[in-house]
């Protein structure tokens, strides 16, 4: 990246590894799938939150667990 001129800057940082209070054992992060929807941005037919509420109210929720 540096050779291509794409690197803006390099900063040193100290890696903080979380440890348990009692055992001082390293606490591993539990990775999970995460997602979000920007509800305040306008969509094709109004705001996303308005569309989502309408879909759920009509019983058309495509994300419903089957």
C-alpha positions as CSV (number, residue, x, y, z in Angstrom):
1,X,0.0,0.0,0.0
2,X,2.8,2.4,0.8
3,X,4.5,1.8,-2.5
4,X,1.2,2.6,-4.3
5,X,0.7,5.8,-2.3
6,X,-2.5,4.4,-0.7
7,X,-1.2,4.5,2.9
8,X,-2.2,7.6,4.8
9,X,-0.4,7.1,8.1
10,X,0.9,4.4,10.5
11,X,0.3,4.8,14.2
12,X,1.7,2.7,17.0
13,X,-0.8,1.3,19.4
14,X,-0.7,-1.0,22.4
15,X,-2.8,-4.1,22.0
16,X,-5.0,-4.6,25.1
17,X,-5.8,-8.3,25.6
18,X,-8.8,-8.7,27.9
19,X,-8.2,-11.0,30.9
20,X,-10.5,-12.5,33.5
21,X,-10.4,-10.9,37.0
22,X,-10.0,-14.1,39.0
23,X,-7.9,-16.3,36.8
24,X,-6.1,-13.8,34.6
25,X,-6.9,-16.0,31.6
26,X,-7.2,-14.4,28.2
27,X,-10.9,-13.9,27.3
28,X,-11.5,-14.8,23.7
29,X,-14.1,-12.8,21.8
30,X,-17.2,-14.6,20.7
31,X,-17.7,-13.8,17.1
32,X,-21.3,-13.5,16.0
33,X,-23.1,-12.4,12.8
34,X,-24.0,-8.8,13.1
35,X,-26.1,-6.6,10.8
36,X,-28.0,-3.3,10.9
37,X,-30.3,-1.4,8.7
38,X,-30.0,2.4,8.4
39,X,-33.7,3.1,9.1
40,X,-33.5,6.9,8.7
41,X,-32.3,6.9,5.1
42,X,-34.9,7.5,2.3
43,X,-35.7,4.5,0.2
44,X,-37.5,4.3,-3.2
45,X,-40.9,4.6,-1.6
46,X,-40.2,6.6,1.6
47,X,-38.1,5.9,4.6
48,X,-37.0,2.4,5.3
49,X,-38.7,2.3,8.7
50,X,-42.0,3.2,7.2
51,X,-41.7,0.4,4.6
52,X,-40.6,-2.1,7.3
53,X,-43.6,-1.2,9.5
54,X,-46.0,-1.5,6.6
55,X,-44.6,-4.9,5.6
56,X,-44.9,-6.3,9.1
57,X,-48.4,-4.9,9.6
58,X,-49.5,-6.6,6.4
59,X,-48.0,-9.9,7.5
60,X,-45.5,-10.0,4.6
61,X,-42.4,-10.2,6.8
62,X,-39.9,-12.2,4.7
63,X,-37.5,-12.6,7.7
64,X,-40.0,-14.5,9.8
65,X,-38.5,-17.8,11.2
66,X,-40.1,-20.7,9.5
